[in-house]
Amino acid sequence: MRISGLASGLDIDAMVKKLMTAERVPLDKINQQKTQTEWKRDNYRTISTKLVSFNEKISNLNLSKNIDSKQALVTGATGVLTATATGAATNSVLNVSVKNLATSSNVVYQGSAGATKMSDLYSGTETSVKVGEATINFSADDTIESFVKKINSNKDSGVTAVFNSATGGMSLTNRDTGDKDIELTGELFTSNTIFTTTGVKKGVDATVIINGLETTQASNRFTVNGVEISLSGVTPAGQTNQIEVTQNTDAIVDTVKAFVDFYNETIALMNQKTNEERYRKYLPLSTEQKADMKDSEIELWESKAKSGLLKNDSILNKSLSDMRTAMISDFNFGGTKLNITQIGITTGSYSERGKLILDEDKLRTALETNPEQVTALFSQVDSSTKSVTSDDGLFSRIKKINATALESLSEKAGTSKISSDLTTAFLPQSQMGNQLTIYERQITDLQSRLTRIENQYYKQFTAMETAMNKYNSTSSSLSSMLG
């Protein structure tokens, strides 16, 4: 139990606290170094997740698919057709006139008003019929609606059945259009006096004139030269429709713009970290220091203490330098040298530190002139080495550079090479991880030492208080004897 200055009148707790403040200086210094290392490691994780995210976004940019993307522009008579260009379409023009649409064969059976069961329509002995390739079973007690449902639910029937409960009539229509008979077999359809047909309407093929050539199509949806055409009406007399197939440059431009934006975002973050002001006088605050400050003061102090921890960082500087070199270096495409300036991409001023600027008009011109070169400039990969070569396109160059940076960051800070999640745990083995382990061991040792020193101070003051108590007691006894 500690004695607090009863004999001496001294504030021993305050005196020990002041004495311990001086003793705590080494511990405070180690805590500050540990906190700075943790902050720096967090900064590295911010960079690593950005690089992983950049690689993921590049992987999702399917430029080759967009290069093959075509668009079909339809002009002329309205309400006649629509067109969609597939990857197989070539830049071309189709003049289309629709003389008639394709229709489906149809048969209607009169039936009997008020009929609800099959026995109301059919008095024969057969219990099945053949509709297309499907065998449909039924009984006399089956409802007509259940019989219709059996037909419609069987994909092999090839027809759509409709029942009118008010008249007892039923129609069967081929699901496919064109000049194709409805295949119906069985007494119900062929020799039934109750369930009789009121007429068969034969389907016809669509008749279409394409670039002066008349053709027939069994369906109102068909493909010509890689263009999927869907008919919805007949061309009015004296009119026509024109389908123009062109390169879908918008999709490609959007892909390139996305890459430029991703690149600029990434280097902006890295430039900000490597050029951030360093305030060396602002060190991490101790618990005691925070206790005497307002929250706003703590926030302002720590913002300066955290600033510039990656200033002139060697890993980031190398990665930035490699990225800038990769952007401006020539690219080899089948013996031809290409450069991003040829497709409308330039770098900004020196103060913008490698930012890319895209001229969309120049990019569109390059796409119209030679889309294959543009594709290769971005998408070509030299898989023979992990190093960047002139045969690597921009996507491959950035991914290789990022992979090298992520490896270095992982070795130094224990950051993940595959995760873009800012909460991902650090790997246990890394340079900074090992240093933090050393700091923690030193902190534990210093805390134990400080406890021993503090106890020693209190022990000494307790001895002083005990001696003074004895002195005061002896002095009091002598005074009473002399008195």
C-alpha positions in Angstrom: 0.0 0.0 0.0 1.4 3.4 -1.0 1.7 6.3 1.5 1.0 9.7 0.1 3.0 12.3 2.1 1.2 12.2 5.5 4.4 12.9 7.4 6.2 15.1 4.9 3.2 17.0 3.5 4.5 16.4 0.0 2.2 15.4 -3.0 4.1 12.2 -3.6 1.8 11.0 -6.5 2.4 14.2 -8.4 6.2 14.0 -7.8 6.3 10.4 -8.9 4.2 11.3 -12.0 6.7 14.0 -12.9 9.7 11.7 -12.3 8.0 9.0 -14.5 7.4 11.5 -17.3 11.1 11.7 -17.9 11.5 8.0 -17.5 8.7 7.4 -20.1 10.5 9.3 -22.9 12.0 6.2 -24.5 8.7 4.4 -24.4 6.9 7.3 -25.9 9.5 7.4 -28.7 9.0 3.7 -29.5 5.2 4.1 -29.4 5.5 7.0 -31.9 7.7 5.0 -34.2 5.3 2.0 -34.0 2.3 4.3 -34.8 4.1 5.9 -37.7 5.0 2.5 -39.1 1.3 1.4 -38.8 0.2 4.6 -40.6 2.7 4.1 -43.3 1.7 0.5 -43.7 -1.9 1.6 -44.1 -0.8 4.0 -46.8 0.9 1.2 -48.6 -2.4 -0.8 -48.4 -4.3 2.1 -49.9 -1.9 2.1 -52.9 -1.9 -1.7 -53.2 -5.7 -1.9 -53.3 -5.7 0.8 -55.9 -3.3 -1.1 -58.1 -5.2 -4.4 -57.7 -8.5 -2.5 -58.6 -6.8 -1.0 -61.7 -5.7 -4.5 -62.9 -9.3 -5.8 -62.3 -10.8 -2.9 -64.3 -8.3 -3.5 -67.1 -9.3 -7.2 -67.2 -12.9 -6.2 -67.6 -12.2 -3.9 -70.5 -12.9 -6.2 -73.5 -11.5 -4.0 -76.2 -11.3 -6.9 -78.7 -15.0 -7.5 -78.4 -15.8 -3.8 -78.8 -13.5 -3.6 -81.9 -15.7 -6.3 -83.5 -18.8 -4.5 -82.4 -21.0 -3.2 -85.2 -24.1 -1.1 -85.3 -27.0 -1.1 -87.7 -28.8 2.1 -88.6 -32.2 1.7 -90.1 -33.8 4.5 -92.2 -36.8 4.7 -94.5 -40.4 3.5 -93.9 -41.3 3.3 -90.2 -42.8 0.2 -88.5 -41.5 -2.2 -91.1 -38.4 -3.8 -89.6 -35.6 -3.5 -87.0 -32.0 -4.6 -87.5 -29.1 -5.7 -85.2 -25.6 -6.1 -86.3 -23.7 -9.1 -85.0 -19.9 -9.5 -84.7 -20.0 -11.3 -88.1 -21.5 -8.3 -89.9 -19.3 -6.3 -92.2 -19.5 -2.6 -93.0 -22.2 -2.6 -95.7 -25.6 -1.3 -96.9 -28.8 -3.4 -97.3 -31.8 -2.0 -99.1 -34.9 -3.9 -98.0 -38.5 -4.0 -99.1 -41.1 -6.3 -97.5 -43.8 -7.6 -99.8 -45.6 -9.7 -97.2 -44.9 -11.1 -93.7 -44.6 -14.8 -92.9 -47.7 -16.2 -91.3 -48.5 -19.5 -89.5 -50.8 -22.3 -90.6 -54.0 -22.4 -88.6 -57.0 -24.7 -88.2 -60.2 -24.0 -86.4 -62.6 -26.6 -85.0 -66.2 -25.6 -84.3 -66.9 -27.8 -81.4 -70.2 -27.5 -79.4 -71.5 -24.6 -77.3 -71.3 -25.3 -73.6 -68.9 -28.2 -74.0 -66.5 -28.6 -71.1 -65.3 -32.2 -71.2 -63.7 -34.2 -74.0 -66.8 -36.5 -74.1 -68.8 -33.4 -75.2 -66.7 -33.2 -78.3 -65.7 -36.7 -79.1 -67.7 -40.0 -79.0 -65.0 -42.3 -80.4 -62.9 -44.9 -78.7 -59.4 -43.6 -79.2 -57.7 -42.0 -76.2 -54.8 -40.3 -77.9 -53.9 -38.1 -80.8 -50.7 -37.0 -82.5 -50.0 -33.3 -82.7 -46.7 -32.7 -84.6 -44.2 -35.0 -83.0 -46.1 -35.2 -79.7 -48.5 -37.9 -78.6 -51.3 -36.3 -76.5 -53.3 -38.7 -74.3 -56.8 -38.0 -73.0 -59.9 -39.6 -71.5 -63.5 -38.9 -71.9 -63.6 -37.2 -68.5 -60.7 -34.9 -69.2 -61.7 -31.3 -69.5 -61.1 -29.6 -72.8 -59.0 -27.0 -71.1 -56.7 -29.7 -69.6 -56.4 -31.2 -73.1 -55.4 -27.8 -74.5 -52.9 -27.4 -71.7 -51.3 -30.7 -72.6 -50.8 -29.6 -76.2 -49.3 -26.2 -75.2 -47.0 -27.6 -72.6 -45.5 -30.2 -74.9 -42.6 -28.6 -76.9 -42.8 -31.4 -79.5 -46.4 -30.5 -80.5 -45.2 -27.5 -82.4 -48.5 -25.7 -82.1 -50.4 -23.3 -79.9 -53.9 -24.4 -78.9 -56.7 -22.0 -77.9 -60.1 -23.0 -76.4 -63.2 -20.8 -76.4 -65.4 -22.1 -73.5 -68.4 -20.1 -74.7 -68.6 -21.8 -78.1 -66.7 -25.0 -77.4 -64.5 -24.2 -80.4 -60.7 -24.7 -80.5 -57.9 -23.4 -82.8 -54.5 -24.9 -83.5 -51.8 -22.7 -84.9 -48.2 -23.6 -85.9 -45.7 -22.0 -83.6 -43.4 -21.6 -86.6 -44.3 -19.3 -89.4 -44.1 -20.2 -93.1 -45.5 -22.6 -95.6 -45.8 -25.5 -93.3 -48.8 -27.8 -92.7 -50.1 -28.5 -89.2 -49.6 -32.2 -88.5 -52.7 -33.7 -86.8 -53.4 -37.4 -86.6 -56.3 -39.2 -84.8 -60.1 -39.6 -85.0 -60.7 -36.5 -82.9 -59.3 -34.4 -85.8 -60.0 -36.5 -88.9 -63.4 -38.3 -88.5 -65.3 -36.7 -85.7 -68.8 -35.5 -86.5 -69.1 -33.3 -83.3 -65.7 -31.7 -83.4 -65.6 -30.4 -87.0 -63.2 -28.1 -88.7 -64.5 -24.7 -90.0 -61.4 -24.1 -92.2 -57.7 -24.5 -92.6 -55.6 -21.4 -93.4 -52.2 -22.3 -94.8 -49.2 -20.3 -93.6 -47.0 -18.4 -96.1 -43.3 -17.5 -96.2 -42.3 -13.8 -96.0 -41.3 -12.3 -99.3 -38.5 -9.8 -99.1 -36.5 -7.9 -101.7 -32.9 -7.3 -100.5 -30.6 -5.2 -102.7 -32.8 -6.0 -105.7 -33.0 -9.8 -105.1 -36.3 -11.3 -104.1 -36.1 -13.9 -101.4 -38.5 -15.9 -99.2 -38.1 -16.5 -95.5 -40.0 -19.0 -93.4 -39.7 -16.6 -90.4 -40.1 -12.9 -89.9 -36.7 -13.0 -88.1 -33.7 -14.0 -90.2 -30.0 -13.1 -90.7 -28.4 -11.7 -93.8 -24.6 -10.9 -93.9 -24.4 -11.0 -90.2 -27.4 -8.6 -89.7 -30.3 -9.9 -87.7 -33.5 -8.6 -89.3 -36.9 -8.6 -87.6 -39.9 -7.9 -89.8 -43.0 -6.2 -88.4 -44.8 -4.7 -91.4 -45.1 -4.4 -95.1 -43.2 -1.7 -97.0 -45.6 1.0 -98.4 -45.6 1.3 -102.2 -42.8 3.5 -103.4 -40.8 3.3 -100.2 -38.0 1.1 -98.9 -35.8 0.6 -95.9 -32.0 1.0 -95.8 -29.8 -0.8 -93.2 -26.3 0.7 -92.9 -23.8 -1.4 -90.9 -20.9 0.6 -89.4 -18.2 0.2 -86.8 -19.6 0.9 -83.3 -16.8 3.4 -82.5 -18.7 4.7 -79.4 -18.2 1.4 -77.6 -14.4 1.5 -78.3 -14.0 5.1 -77.4 -15.8 4.5 -74.1 -13.4 1.6 -73.4 -10.4 3.8 -74.1 -11.8 6.6 -72.0 -12.4 4.2 -69.1 -8.7 3.1 -69.3 -7.5 6.7 -69.4 -9.7 7.6 -66.4 -8.4 4.5 -64.4 -4.8 5.4 -65.2 -5.2 9.0 -64.3 -6.9 8.1 -61.0 -4.1 5.7 -60.1 -1.2 8.0 -60.8 -3.0 10.9 -59.2 -3.1 9.0 -55.9 0.5 7.8 -56.2 1.7 11.3 -57.1 -0.2 12.8 -54.2 1.4 10.3 -51.7 5.0 10.8 -53.1 4.8 14.6 -53.1 2.8 15.2 -49.9 4.3 17.7 -47.5 6.1 16.1 -44.5 5.7 17.8 -41.1 8.5 16.2 -39.1 7.7 18.2 -35.9 4.3 16.6 -35.8 4.7 13.2 -34.1 1.9 10.8 -33.1 0.3 12.0 -29.8 0.5 10.0 -26.6 -2.7 9.1 -24.6 -1.7 11.8 -22.0 -1.2 14.4 -24.7 -4.6 13.7 -26.3 -6.3 14.0 -22.8 -5.3 17.7 -22.8 -6.5 18.5 -26.3 -9.9 19.0 -28.1 -11.1 16.5 -30.7 -10.6 19.1 -33.4 -7.1 19.8 -32.3 -6.3 16.1 -32.3 -7.7 15.7 -35.8 -5.7 18.7 -37.1 -2.5 17.5 -35.4 -2.8 13.9 -36.7 -3.6 15.1 -40.3 -0.2 16.7 -40.3 1.5 13.8 -38.5 0.2 11.4 -41.1 1.1 13.6 -44.0 4.1 12.8 -46.2 4.8 9.3 -44.8 5.3 8.1 -48.4 7.1 11.2 -49.7 9.7 10.2 -52.3 9.0 6.5 -51.6 11.2 4.3 -53.8 8.5 1.7 -54.6 6.0 4.3 -55.7 8.5 6.4 -57.6 9.8 3.4 -59.6 6.2 2.4 -60.4 5.3 5.9 -61.5 8.4 6.1 -63.7 7.8 2.7 -65.3 4.2 3.7 -66.0 5.1 7.0 -67.7 7.8 5.2 -69.7 5.3 2.5 -70.8 2.9 5.1 -72.0 5.2 7.0 -74.2 7.4 4.2 -75.5 6.8 2.9 -79.0 4.8 -0.3 -79.5 5.7 -3.0 -82.1 2.9 -4.2 -84.3 4.1 -6.7 -86.9 7.2 -4.6 -87.6 5.4 -1.3 -87.5 6.1 1.1 -84.6 3.0 2.7 -83.0 2.7 5.3 -80.4 -0.2 6.6 -78.3 0.1 10.0 -79.9 -1.1 8.4 -83.2 -4.4 7.5 -81.7 -5.0 10.8 -79.9 -3.5 10.2 -76.4 -0.9 12.7 -75.1 0.6 13.4 -71.7 -0.2 16.6 -69.9 2.2 19.3 -68.7 5.1 18.6 -66.4 3.0 19.8 -63.4 0.4 17.2 -64.2 3.0 14.5 -63.6 2.1 12.0 -66.4 -1.6 12.6 -66.7 -3.1 11.3 -70.0 -5.2 13.5 -72.2 -7.5 11.9 -74.8 -8.5 13.5 -78.1 -11.7 11.6 -79.0 -11.8 12.9 -82.6 -8.3 11.7 -83.4 -9.1 8.3 -81.7 -12.2 7.9 -83.9 -10.2 8.7 -87.0 -7.6 6.0 -86.0 -10.4 3.5 -85.4 -11.9 4.2 -88.8 -8.5 4.0 -90.5 -7.1 0.9 -88.8 -9.0 -0.6 -85.9 -6.8 -3.6 -85.7 -3.8 -1.5 -84.9 -5.7 0.3 -82.1 -6.8 -3.0 -80.7 -3.2 -4.4 -80.7 -1.8 -1.1 -79.2 -4.0 -1.8 -76.1 -4.5 -5.5 -76.0 -1.4 -7.3 -77.4 0.5 -9.4 -74.8 4.1 -10.6 -74.8 3.6 -13.7 -72.6 7.3 -14.8 -72.9 8.4 -12.6 -70.0 7.2 -10.8 -66.9 9.1 -7.8 -68.0 7.6 -5.1 -70.2 8.6 -5.3 -73.8 7.8 -3.4 -77.0 5.5 -6.2 -77.9 3.2 -5.6 -74.9 0.2 -3.4 -75.4 -0.8 -0.8 -72.9 -3.0 -3.1 -70.9 -0.3 -5.7 -70.6 2.4 -3.1 -69.7 0.3 -1.6 -66.9 -0.6 -5.1 -65.4 3.1 -6.2 -65.5 4.2 -2.9 -63.8 1.5 -3.2 -61.2 2.4 -6.8 -60.5 6.0 -5.8 -59.8 4.9 -3.0 -57.5 2.4 -5.3 -55.7 5.2 -7.8 -55.1 7.4 -5.1 -53.6 4.6 -3.7 -51.5 3.8 -7.2 -50.2 7.4 -7.8 -49.2 7.8 -4.5 -47.5 4.3 -4.0 -45.9 2.6 -7.4 -46.1 -0.2 -6.1 -48.3 -2.3 -8.4 -50.4 -1.3 -8.8 -54.1 -4.9 -9.9 -55.1 -7.3 -8.0 -52.9 -8.9 -4.6 -53.6 -10.5 -4.5 -50.1 -9.1 -1.8 -47.8 -9.9 -4.0 -44.7 -7.8 -7.0 -45.9 -5.5 -8.2 -43.2 -1.8 -7.7 -43.6 0.4 -10.8 -44.2 2.3 -11.8 -41.1 5.7 -11.8 -42.7 7.1 -8.6 -44.1 9.8 -6.0 -43.4 7.3 -3.7 -41.6 5.5 -6.6 -39.9 8.8 -7.8 -38.5 9.7 -4.2 -37.4 6.3 -3.9 -35.6 6.9 -7.1 -33.8 10.2 -5.7 -32.5 8.5 -2.5 -31.4 5.9 -4.5 -29.5 8.6 -6.5 -27.8 10.5 -3.3 -26.9 7.3 -1.7 -25.6 6.5 -4.7 -23.4 10.0 -4.6 -22.0 10.0 -0.8 -21.4 6.5 -1.0 -19.7 7.9 -3.7 -17.3 10.9 -1.6 -16.6 8.8 1.6 -15.9 6.6 -0.4 -13.5 9.7 -1.4 -11.6 11.1 2.1 -11.6 7.7 3.5 -10.4 7.5 1.0 -7.6 11.1 1.9 -6.6 10.2 5.6 -6.4 7.2 4.8 -4.2 9.3 2.5 -2.1 11.9 5.2 -1.5 9.2 7.8 -0.7 7.6 5.3 1.7 10.9 4.8 3.4 11.3 8.6 3.7 7.8 8.9 5.2 8.5 6.0 7.6 11.7 7.7 8.8 10.0 11.0 9.2 7.3 9.4 11.2 9.8 7.9 13.5 11.7 11.2 13.8 8.5 13.1 14.6 7.5 10.4 17.2 10.9 10.6 18.9 10.9 14.4 18.8 7.4 14.5 20.4 8.5 12.1 23.2 11.6 14.2 24.0 9.6 17.4 24.0 7.1 15.9 26.5 9.9 14.6 28.8 11.6 18.0 28.8 8.4 19.8 29.4 
